[in-house]
Amino acid sequence: MSPASPTRSSRCTPATRSASISACWRGCASRAWTRWTRRCMRCARLSATMPCAAHSGSPRRTLWVATPATTRRMHAAATLRVAAAERRRTVGFLGVGGVPEPEEWLTRAKRQVVELLRGDGPMTTREIGRRLPELTVPLGVSDPSGRSLPAHPRVLSGLGFDGVLVRTRPTGTWINGQYTWAVMDDWLPGGVGGLPERGARRDLTEHYLQRFGPATSTDLQWWAGWSKTATTRALADAAAQEVETDDGPAWVAADDAGTSLEPDPWVALLPGLDPTVMGWKERSFYLPAKAAPAWDRNGNAGPTIWVDGQVVGAWGQARDGSIRTHFFVDVPAARRAQVAQRAVKLRAILGPVRYAVRFPGAINAELLR
């Protein structure tokens, strides 16, 4: 481990969140500085030149939008083990629901869905249920109201974990929560399978550290949904470099150990569950205690206001379309003015669109009252 030396802050700007998913910045410390400050925000960027895939299940059973190469890494590194566990759960639910020979039933149901989608193109969950009514048998579980749940949504999510299906475009407008399913091979030639698990974990670890490093072992384990043993092995396989930060030991990608960047001051209004916000489990270096109400009780981040690498506030869209802001910590007037300018631009982008945040922070109700 490098010896401690004077702190050199490095803060990254999200101004370039617009090209292909790649590292926004390559490092936070120069060769002359061996102690790091964990306030360098690495931003995943979506590309206008995709293809991309919306892949459910990895890491941490979460929906991610990624380039094909990253999707394949995620699938092999994290999703396949989840897929096996989810299949066992579904078979158990089917058995409780009274379905005879649930293993065989599930295998047959998955084959029927794939055949349907290959022949007739993307469909919503509801459409698939109508076309294959035999798959709507009740599971042995109920929703909060006590209504028995049909089996076909779990069949579809299981095929998503398997990497056989992919969520595609939403129905209606871009804020609609309903979407269509397609066969992965039709959406992404070659599909997402074929990579060895250990190599994929190594590559995904390097990819993660290039975007979110310095990060702790706990951060990576939480983000990827791995065991402690798997995380330790992936860090070793990736030749990650241990460094000393203001908050203690952390890891950086091998290529980042001797690079430096001093970005200009920046502000941003990030949406709920933004990849930047959800990149670390240990968040004290960018989330002051006073800003905790930007999250909900389950650890989901609502819309956040950032200034120079820290969460300083929360924002929300009111019914009249205005963007309301709340600051948890003191922010200089000039920076508040920049936040206000961002809010004006955001309102113009949204125009007549009104939406509700799926996982609002604790401050949300008060903010929009």
Secondary structure, DSSP 8 states (H G I E B T S, - for coil): -------B-----GGGTTSSSS-S-S-S--TT--EE-S---------TT---EEEESTTTT-EEEE-HHHHHHHIIIIIHHHHHHHHHHHHHHHHHTT-SSHHHHHHHHHHHHHHHHHHH--EEHHHHHHH-GGG--EEEEE-TTS-EEESHHHHHHHHHHHTSEEEEEESSSTT-S-EEEEEHHHHSTT-S----HHHHHHHHHHHHHHHH-SB-HHHHHHHHT--HHHHHHHHHHTT-EEEEETTEEEEE-GGGTT--------EEEE-TT-TTTTS-S--TTT--GGGGGGB-TTS-B-SEEEETTEEEEEEEE-TTS-EEEEESS---HHHHHHHHHHHHHHHHHHTT-----SS--TTHHHHT-
